[in-house]
Amino acid sequence: EHLTRFVGACTDPPNICILTEYCPRGSLQDILENESITLDWMFRYSLTTDIVKGMLFLHNGVIVSHGNLKSS
């Protein structure tokens, strides 16, 4: 519910990619880097809450690796 659905992957070096479901509003990175989008406090709170829920889901499941999650 809180994660983008994984569709598939290509691991044929040097071509390595991950295929996920389409996100019509773009990626989170697109939103955070777009200075024309104002992020009100409710959005920031919701975003933080969703990240925490996603981390809890990953850490309470079989897969405990989340890659390189960082605030920068």
N, C-alpha and C positions, 0 to 999 in steps of 0.2 A: 504494500500500500504506500509506503514512504520512499520506495526506491524505484528508479527507472528500470524497467524490465530488460533483462539480458536476453538477446535473441541468438547470438552466435559469436564465433571468433575465428580469425584466420591466424594460424601460427606457422606460416610457411616463410621462414627467414629469407630475405630481410624484410618481408612484408608481414607485419604483425598489427592486427587491428581488432577492435571490439565493436560489435554491432548491437545497438540498443534500440528500444522503441523510439519512435519519432516524438520529439517534444516541440509542439508548434510555437511556443513562446521562446524558444532557444534554450541554451544551457544556463545554469546558475552563473557560470563565469561570464556569459554574455550580459546578464542582468547586472551583476556586480561591477563590471567594467564600464558600463554605459552611464556616463555622467549625466545624461539627460533624464534618467529615471531616478525620481526621488523615492528613497526608501523610508517610509514612515516607521515610527516605533512599533506599531502593531505588526508590520511586515517583518521587521527585524526580530521581534519576539517569536513570531511564527516560524521563521527560518531557523532560529536557534533551537526551538523546541523540536522541529522536524529533524534536525541534525542529531540531536540527542536521542530521539526515538530510533533513528536509523542505526546509530552506534550501539544502542542497547540490543536491537534486533541482531546485529552482526555478532556481538559478543556473547549473546545468549544462545546462539545457534551453533551448528556444526562448523561453519566457516567463521573463524575468528580473526582473519586478516582483513584489514580495510585499506591496504595499500599505503598511500602516502598522504593521509588526511592531515592538513595543517591550516592554520588561519591566514597564512600569507597568500 
